[in-house]
Amino acid sequence: MSSGTTRLTILNINLRDEASYTCEGINEYGRASTECRMTTESGGLNKFQASLVEAKF
């Protein structure tokens, strides 16, 4: 990944994983954070799809 890039990997997602997720970085130069909302829906037979909606700051 390049500088300034974040990644969250959730393995074996299910409907309970639907939530807002926040990533925060803090160092001697300051603090930054980003948030996204993950929505889930059942695809049947224990298969789920997830969508991320990135929040705009």
Chimera marker file (.cmm) of the C-alpha trace (Angstrom):
<marker_set name="trace">
<marker id="1" x="0.000" y="0.000" z="0.000" r="1" g="1" b="0" radius="0.5"/>
<marker id="2" x="1.134" y="3.530" z="-0.642" r="1" g="1" b="0" radius="0.5"/>
<marker id="3" x="1.550" y="6.210" z="2.000" r="1" g="1" b="0" radius="0.5"/>
<marker id="4" x="-1.790" y="7.583" z="3.145" r="1" g="1" b="0" radius="0.5"/>
<marker id="5" x="-3.654" y="4.392" z="2.279" r="1" g="1" b="0" radius="0.5"/>
<marker id="6" x="-5.591" y="2.376" z="4.833" r="1" g="1" b="0" radius="0.5"/>
<marker id="7" x="-7.146" y="-1.050" z="4.589" r="1" g="1" b="0" radius="0.5"/>
<marker id="8" x="-9.534" y="-3.021" z="6.768" r="1" g="1" b="0" radius="0.5"/>
<marker id="9" x="-10.005" y="-6.691" z="5.951" r="1" g="1" b="0" radius="0.5"/>
<marker id="10" x="-12.913" y="-8.592" z="7.470" r="1" g="1" b="0" radius="0.5"/>
<marker id="11" x="-12.826" y="-12.298" z="6.717" r="1" g="1" b="0" radius="0.5"/>
<marker id="12" x="-15.974" y="-14.429" z="6.707" r="1" g="1" b="0" radius="0.5"/>
<marker id="13" x="-18.373" y="-11.479" z="6.889" r="1" g="1" b="0" radius="0.5"/>
<marker id="14" x="-21.896" y="-11.882" z="8.148" r="1" g="1" b="0" radius="0.5"/>
<marker id="15" x="-24.877" y="-9.611" z="8.727" r="1" g="1" b="0" radius="0.5"/>
<marker id="16" x="-23.634" y="-8.665" z="12.221" r="1" g="1" b="0" radius="0.5"/>
<marker id="17" x="-20.544" y="-7.004" z="10.697" r="1" g="1" b="0" radius="0.5"/>
<marker id="18" x="-22.668" y="-4.135" z="9.360" r="1" g="1" b="0" radius="0.5"/>
<marker id="19" x="-21.394" y="-1.044" z="11.182" r="1" g="1" b="0" radius="0.5"/>
<marker id="20" x="-19.425" y="2.172" z="10.965" r="1" g="1" b="0" radius="0.5"/>
<marker id="21" x="-15.658" y="1.636" z="11.097" r="1" g="1" b="0" radius="0.5"/>
<marker id="22" x="-13.105" y="4.321" z="11.978" r="1" g="1" b="0" radius="0.5"/>
<marker id="23" x="-9.369" y="4.330" z="11.316" r="1" g="1" b="0" radius="0.5"/>
<marker id="24" x="-7.317" y="6.860" z="13.272" r="1" g="1" b="0" radius="0.5"/>
<marker id="25" x="-3.636" y="7.665" z="12.907" r="1" g="1" b="0" radius="0.5"/>
<marker id="26" x="-1.694" y="9.699" z="15.459" r="1" g="1" b="0" radius="0.5"/>
<marker id="27" x="1.945" y="10.779" z="15.363" r="1" g="1" b="0" radius="0.5"/>
<marker id="28" x="4.159" y="13.708" z="16.346" r="1" g="1" b="0" radius="0.5"/>
<marker id="29" x="2.701" y="15.772" z="13.471" r="1" g="1" b="0" radius="0.5"/>
<marker id="30" x="-0.924" y="15.441" z="14.465" r="1" g="1" b="0" radius="0.5"/>
<marker id="31" x="-3.954" y="13.244" z="14.141" r="1" g="1" b="0" radius="0.5"/>
<marker id="32" x="-6.109" y="12.138" z="11.227" r="1" g="1" b="0" radius="0.5"/>
<marker id="33" x="-9.084" y="9.832" z="10.967" r="1" g="1" b="0" radius="0.5"/>
<marker id="34" x="-11.472" y="8.501" z="8.387" r="1" g="1" b="0" radius="0.5"/>
<marker id="35" x="-14.744" y="6.654" z="8.723" r="1" g="1" b="0" radius="0.5"/>
<marker id="36" x="-16.752" y="4.399" z="6.470" r="1" g="1" b="0" radius="0.5"/>
<marker id="37" x="-20.038" y="2.543" z="6.819" r="1" g="1" b="0" radius="0.5"/>
<marker id="38" x="-20.250" y="-1.088" z="5.776" r="1" g="1" b="0" radius="0.5"/>
<marker id="39" x="-23.652" y="-2.454" z="4.843" r="1" g="1" b="0" radius="0.5"/>
<marker id="40" x="-24.305" y="-6.157" z="4.383" r="1" g="1" b="0" radius="0.5"/>
<marker id="41" x="-27.010" y="-8.173" z="2.695" r="1" g="1" b="0" radius="0.5"/>
<marker id="42" x="-27.654" y="-11.880" z="2.459" r="1" g="1" b="0" radius="0.5"/>
<marker id="43" x="-27.013" y="-13.556" z="-0.867" r="1" g="1" b="0" radius="0.5"/>
<marker id="44" x="-28.579" y="-16.819" z="0.319" r="1" g="1" b="0" radius="0.5"/>
<marker id="45" x="-26.837" y="-20.048" z="1.284" r="1" g="1" b="0" radius="0.5"/>
<marker id="46" x="-24.618" y="-18.266" z="3.842" r="1" g="1" b="0" radius="0.5"/>
<marker id="47" x="-23.166" y="-15.920" z="1.220" r="1" g="1" b="0" radius="0.5"/>
<marker id="48" x="-23.053" y="-12.233" z="2.043" r="1" g="1" b="0" radius="0.5"/>
<marker id="49" x="-22.152" y="-9.092" z="0.133" r="1" g="1" b="0" radius="0.5"/>
<marker id="50" x="-20.699" y="-5.979" z="1.713" r="1" g="1" b="0" radius="0.5"/>
<marker id="51" x="-20.617" y="-2.386" z="0.490" r="1" g="1" b="0" radius="0.5"/>
<marker id="52" x="-18.511" y="0.442" z="1.894" r="1" g="1" b="0" radius="0.5"/>
<marker id="53" x="-19.611" y="4.040" z="1.922" r="1" g="1" b="0" radius="0.5"/>
<marker id="54" x="-16.737" y="6.416" z="2.690" r="1" g="1" b="0" radius="0.5"/>
<marker id="55" x="-17.614" y="9.419" z="4.819" r="1" g="1" b="0" radius="0.5"/>
<marker id="56" x="-16.613" y="12.825" z="3.479" r="1" g="1" b="0" radius="0.5"/>
<marker id="57" x="-14.895" y="15.199" z="5.910" r="1" g="1" b="0" radius="0.5"/>
<link id1="1" id2="2" r="1" g="1" b="0" radius="0.2"/>
<link id1="2" id2="3" r="1" g="1" b="0" radius="0.2"/>
<link id1="3" id2="4" r="1" g="1" b="0" radius="0.2"/>
<link id1="4" id2="5" r="1" g="1" b="0" radius="0.2"/>
<link id1="5" id2="6" r="1" g="1" b="0" radius="0.2"/>
<link id1="6" id2="7" r="1" g="1" b="0" radius="0.2"/>
<link id1="7" id2="8" r="1" g="1" b="0" radius="0.2"/>
<link id1="8" id2="9" r="1" g="1" b="0" radius="0.2"/>
<link id1="9" id2="10" r="1" g="1" b="0" radius="0.2"/>
<link id1="10" id2="11" r="1" g="1" b="0" radius="0.2"/>
<link id1="11" id2="12" r="1" g="1" b="0" radius="0.2"/>
<link id1="12" id2="13" r="1" g="1" b="0" radius="0.2"/>
<link id1="13" id2="14" r="1" g="1" b="0" radius="0.2"/>
<link id1="14" id2="15" r="1" g="1" b="0" radius="0.2"/>
<link id1="15" id2="16" r="1" g="1" b="0" radius="0.2"/>
<link id1="16" id2="17" r="1" g="1" b="0" radius="0.2"/>
<link id1="17" id2="18" r="1" g="1" b="0" radius="0.2"/>
<link id1="18" id2="19" r="1" g="1" b="0" radius="0.2"/>
<link id1="19" id2="20" r="1" g="1" b="0" radius="0.2"/>
<link id1="20" id2="21" r="1" g="1" b="0" radius="0.2"/>
<link id1="21" id2="22" r="1" g="1" b="0" radius="0.2"/>
<link id1="22" id2="23" r="1" g="1" b="0" radius="0.2"/>
<link id1="23" id2="24" r="1" g="1" b="0" radius="0.2"/>
<link id1="24" id2="25" r="1" g="1" b="0" radius="0.2"/>
<link id1="25" id2="26" r="1" g="1" b="0" radius="0.2"/>
<link id1="26" id2="27" r="1" g="1" b="0" radius="0.2"/>
<link id1="27" id2="28" r="1" g="1" b="0" radius="0.2"/>
<link id1="28" id2="29" r="1" g="1" b="0" radius="0.2"/>
<link id1="29" id2="30" r="1" g="1" b="0" radius="0.2"/>
<link id1="30" id2="31" r="1" g="1" b="0" radius="0.2"/>
<link id1="31" id2="32" r="1" g="1" b="0" radius="0.2"/>
<link id1="32" id2="33" r="1" g="1" b="0" radius="0.2"/>
<link id1="33" id2="34" r="1" g="1" b="0" radius="0.2"/>
<link id1="34" id2="35" r="1" g="1" b="0" radius="0.2"/>
<link id1="35" id2="36" r="1" g="1" b="0" radius="0.2"/>
<link id1="36" id2="37" r="1" g="1" b="0" radius="0.2"/>
<link id1="37" id2="38" r="1" g="1" b="0" radius="0.2"/>
<link id1="38" id2="39" r="1" g="1" b="0" radius="0.2"/>
<link id1="39" id2="40" r="1" g="1" b="0" radius="0.2"/>
<link id1="40" id2="41" r="1" g="1" b="0" radius="0.2"/>
<link id1="41" id2="42" r="1" g="1" b="0" radius="0.2"/>
<link id1="42" id2="43" r="1" g="1" b="0" radius="0.2"/>
<link id1="43" id2="44" r="1" g="1" b="0" radius="0.2"/>
<link id1="44" id2="45" r="1" g="1" b="0" radius="0.2"/>
<link id1="45" id2="46" r="1" g="1" b="0" radius="0.2"/>
<link id1="46" id2="47" r="1" g="1" b="0" radius="0.2"/>
<link id1="47" id2="48" r="1" g="1" b="0" radius="0.2"/>
<link id1="48" id2="49" r="1" g="1" b="0" radius="0.2"/>
<link id1="49" id2="50" r="1" g="1" b="0" radius="0.2"/>
<link id1="50" id2="51" r="1" g="1" b="0" radius="0.2"/>
<link id1="51" id2="52" r="1" g="1" b="0" radius="0.2"/>
<link id1="52" id2="53" r="1" g="1" b="0" radius="0.2"/>
<link id1="53" id2="54" r="1" g="1" b="0" radius="0.2"/>
<link id1="54" id2="55" r="1" g="1" b="0" radius="0.2"/>
<link id1="55" id2="56" r="1" g="1" b="0" radius="0.2"/>
<link id1="56" id2="57" r="1" g="1" b="0" radius="0.2"/>
</marker_set>
